[in-house]
């Protein structure tokens, strides 16, 4: 099968198209013929070696990719939830050559959900990892309907899903945006939009009347935005920040690879997408041969929605 892989850590240039042996579904697993795979920040961490265990020889070639959509083309013994031909979106935890940037990927049957009705494969590919990340942040913060959630990076993929999931849960949302993205973020349902930048924490605090009850820091601003949270509130962080917010604020570290009950989580996202409560945003589709370009564009910032690799088929 064709895949995009790396044989050494480095910049986008280390990504190359390769031929790998086709995987096969084991007990309780399904194999998916990938039609689309989203490009995300964790993929760049795989590429640069950020997730590599110190002192261990990496199992090259490494195939990045945490979310994809496609068609089931093989089921393993005991797998009963899906049949060959079903259109699914899948959550993938990369390891070695097991990643979503490939024509075929094997996952547990519980790491899949049906492609939302009316959605194409590229849009569906943006939902599993990004959506579960936002869902996990809100679950950990545990806000009650009517409370206020702050969202940084609200125009991005995870931030946008966080805004929409919060609105669907009856929360009030204060989100940040640049002037160019303000209309987009309001369209996602944010009740108040404050300017992004150095004054965002103060602006959020004032908009919430003394601080937000919880903050989903999707832009990873960390200590720069803790002031937005009220005393005793909560803050969800996404990139391994282990600081101390103080003032009785609880810090929640979101590690989507440990998401519990993936099947239920994915199906809940599917339902919300079909209701129109979640917007599947594709910035652009590119062929696998242009994976390096996709990584460069992601690193440059300003991508709204997700870049998606189109594996055809």
C-alpha positions in Angstrom: 0.0 0.0 0.0 1.0 3.6 -0.5 1.7 5.7 2.6 3.4 8.9 3.7 6.3 8.1 6.1 9.6 9.4 7.5 12.8 7.5 8.0 14.4 10.2 10.1 13.2 13.0 12.3 13.3 16.5 10.9 11.4 19.2 8.9 8.6 18.7 6.4 11.1 17.5 3.8 11.6 14.2 5.6 8.0 13.1 4.6 8.0 10.9 1.6 5.7 8.5 -0.3 6.6 4.9 0.4 5.3 1.4 -0.3 4.5 -0.6 2.8 3.0 -4.1 3.3 -0.8 -4.0 3.6 -1.9 -4.5 7.3 -4.6 -7.0 8.1 -7.4 -6.9 10.7 -6.9 -9.0 13.8 -9.5 -10.0 16.4 -12.0 -7.2 17.1 -10.4 -5.0 14.4 -11.3 -3.5 11.1 -9.2 -2.4 8.2 -10.2 0.8 6.5 -9.4 1.8 3.0 -8.5 5.4 3.7 -10.0 8.1 1.5 -8.9 11.1 3.5 -6.6 11.8 6.4 -6.4 15.1 8.3 -3.2 16.9 9.0 -2.8 18.0 12.7 -0.3 19.5 15.1 0.5 16.1 16.7 1.5 14.8 13.3 4.3 17.4 13.2 5.4 16.2 16.7 5.7 12.7 15.4 7.8 14.1 12.5 10.2 16.0 14.7 10.6 13.3 17.2 8.9 15.1 20.1 7.1 11.9 21.1 10.1 9.7 20.8 11.2 7.8 23.9 14.7 8.9 25.1 17.4 6.3 24.4 15.2 4.1 22.2 15.7 3.5 18.5 12.6 4.8 16.7 10.7 2.1 14.8 11.2 3.7 11.4 9.5 4.1 9.0 7.0 6.2 11.0 3.6 7.0 9.5 1.9 10.0 11.1 -1.8 10.7 11.2 -4.5 10.5 14.0 -7.7 10.7 12.1 -9.1 9.5 8.8 -12.2 8.6 7.0 -12.8 5.8 4.5 -14.5 2.5 3.8 -14.2 -0.8 5.7 -12.5 -3.3 3.4 -11.7 -6.1 5.9 -13.0 -7.3 9.3 -11.1 -9.4 11.8 -12.4 -12.4 13.8 -15.1 -11.3 16.3 -15.5 -7.9 14.8 -19.3 -7.4 14.5 -20.0 -3.6 14.6 -19.0 -3.0 11.0 -19.3 -4.7 7.6 -17.2 -4.5 4.5 -18.4 -1.4 2.6 -19.3 0.7 5.6 -18.2 4.3 5.4 -16.5 5.2 8.7 -14.3 7.9 10.4 -11.6 6.5 12.7 -9.4 7.7 15.5 -5.8 6.4 15.2 -3.0 6.4 17.8 0.1 6.3 15.6 2.9 3.8 16.4 5.6 2.8 14.0 4.1 2.3 10.5 0.6 2.4 12.0 -0.8 5.9 11.2 -3.5 7.5 9.2 -1.4 8.8 6.3 -1.8 5.5 4.5 -4.1 3.8 2.0 -5.1 1.3 4.6 -5.1 1.4 8.4 -6.2 -1.1 11.0 -8.0 0.0 14.1 -10.2 -1.5 16.8 -13.8 -1.7 15.7 -14.5 0.6 18.7 -12.3 3.4 17.3 -14.7 4.0 14.5 -18.0 5.7 13.9 -20.2 6.1 10.8 -19.4 9.1 8.5 -22.0 11.7 9.3 -24.9 11.6 6.9 -24.3 14.2 4.2 -20.6 14.6 4.9 -17.8 13.8 2.5 -14.7 11.9 3.5 -12.5 15.0 3.8 -14.9 16.7 6.2 -15.4 13.5 8.2 -11.6 13.0 8.5 -11.4 16.3 10.5 -13.7 15.2 13.3 -12.4 12.2 15.2 -9.2 13.4 16.9 -10.1 17.1 16.9 -13.6 16.5 18.1 -12.6 14.1 20.8 -9.9 16.5 22.0 -12.5 19.3 22.4 -15.0 16.9 23.9 -12.4 15.7 26.5 -11.6 19.2 27.5 -15.2 20.1 28.2 -15.8 16.8 30.0 -12.8 17.4 32.3 -13.9 21.0 33.0 -17.3 19.8 33.9 -19.2 23.1 33.6 -22.9 23.2 34.2 -25.4 24.7 31.7 -25.4 28.5 31.9 -21.8 28.7 33.1 -19.2 30.5 31.0 -16.4 28.8 29.0 -13.5 30.7 27.6 -11.9 29.4 24.4 -8.6 30.6 23.0 -7.7 29.7 19.4 -11.4 29.6 18.7 -10.9 29.9 14.9 -8.8 26.8 14.8 -10.1 23.2 14.4 -10.1 22.2 18.0 -11.1 25.6 19.2 -14.0 25.8 16.8 -15.3 22.4 17.9 -14.9 23.4 21.6 -17.1 26.5 20.9 -19.7 24.5 19.2 -19.7 21.6 21.7 -20.1 24.2 24.5 -23.0 25.9 22.8 -24.7 22.6 22.3 -24.3 21.8 26.0 -25.9 25.1 27.0 -22.8 26.9 28.0 -22.1 30.6 27.5 -18.9 31.0 25.4 -16.4 33.9 25.4 -13.9 33.3 22.6 -11.0 35.1 21.1 -10.4 36.0 17.4 -8.5 38.2 15.2 -10.4 40.9 13.4 -10.3 38.7 10.3 -11.8 35.7 12.1 -14.4 37.5 14.3 -17.3 36.8 11.9 -16.2 33.1 11.7 -16.1 32.7 15.5 -19.5 34.4 15.9 -20.9 32.1 13.3 -19.7 29.1 15.3 -21.9 30.3 18.2 -19.7 32.3 20.5 -21.7 34.7 22.6 -18.9 37.2 23.0 -15.8 37.6 20.9 -12.8 39.4 22.3 -9.6 40.4 20.4 -6.8 37.9 20.5 -3.4 39.2 21.6 -1.7 40.4 24.8 -4.9 41.6 26.4 -7.1 38.5 25.8 -7.1 37.3 29.4 -8.3 40.7 30.8 -10.9 41.0 28.0 -12.2 37.5 28.7 -12.4 38.2 32.4 -14.3 41.4 31.9 -16.7 39.8 29.4 -17.5 37.0 31.9 -18.1 39.4 34.7 -15.2 38.4 36.9 -13.6 35.5 35.1 -14.7 32.4 33.1 -15.7 29.3 35.0 -13.5 27.2 32.7 -11.0 27.9 30.0 -10.2 25.7 27.0 -6.7 27.0 26.1 -6.7 25.7 22.5 -4.0 28.2 21.5 -1.6 26.9 24.2 -1.1 30.4 25.7 -0.7 28.8 29.2 0.4 31.3 31.9 -0.5 34.2 29.7 -4.2 33.5 30.0 -4.7 32.1 33.5 -6.0 35.5 34.6 -9.1 34.9 32.5 -10.2 32.2 34.9 -12.1 33.0 38.1 -10.8 31.8 41.4 -11.5 28.1 41.9 -12.3 27.6 38.2 -10.7 25.2 35.7 -8.3 25.4 32.8 -7.8 22.7 30.1 -4.4 22.7 28.5 -3.4 20.7 25.4 0.4 20.8 25.0 1.9 19.3 28.2 2.0 22.6 30.2 2.5 21.7 33.8 2.5 25.2 35.3 0.6 26.3 38.4 -2.3 28.7 37.7 -2.8 29.4 41.4 -6.0 30.9 43.0 -7.4 27.4 43.4 -7.7 26.9 39.7 -7.7 23.2 38.6 -5.4 22.4 35.7 -6.6 19.6 33.4 -4.2 18.1 30.9 -6.0 16.9 27.8 -4.4 13.7 26.3 -6.8 12.5 23.7 -4.9 9.2 23.2 -6.3 8.2 26.6 -9.9 9.2 25.7 -12.3 6.8 27.4 -15.2 5.1 25.5 -14.0 6.2 22.1 -16.9 4.6 20.2 -19.5 6.5 22.3 -17.6 9.7 21.9 -17.2 9.4 18.2 -20.9 8.5 17.7 -21.9 11.5 19.8 -19.9 13.7 17.5 -21.5 12.1 14.5 -25.0 12.9 15.9 -24.1 16.6 16.5 -22.6 16.9 13.0 -25.7 15.5 11.4 -27.8 18.0 13.4 -25.7 20.8 12.2 -24.3 21.6 15.6 -20.8 20.8 14.5 -19.3 22.3 11.4 -16.8 20.2 9.5 -14.3 22.6 8.1 -11.8 21.6 5.4 -9.2 24.3 4.5 -7.9 22.4 1.5 -7.3 18.9 0.2 -3.9 17.8 -1.2 -2.6 14.6 -2.6 -0.2 12.6 -0.4 2.7 13.7 -2.6 2.2 17.2 -1.1 2.2 16.1 2.6 5.3 18.2 3.2 3.6 21.3 1.8 0.6 20.6 4.1 3.0 20.5 7.1 4.6 23.7 6.1 1.2 25.4 5.7 0.2 24.2 9.1 3.4 25.5 10.7 2.9 28.9 9.1 -0.4 29.4 10.9 -3.6 30.9 9.8 -5.1 27.7 8.5 -8.9 27.8 9.2 -10.3 24.3 9.3 -8.0 21.3 8.5 -5.7 20.5 5.6 -6.6 17.0 4.4 -4.6 14.4 2.4 -6.8 12.9 -0.3 -5.9 9.2 -0.8 -8.6 8.7 -3.5 -10.0 5.3 -4.2 
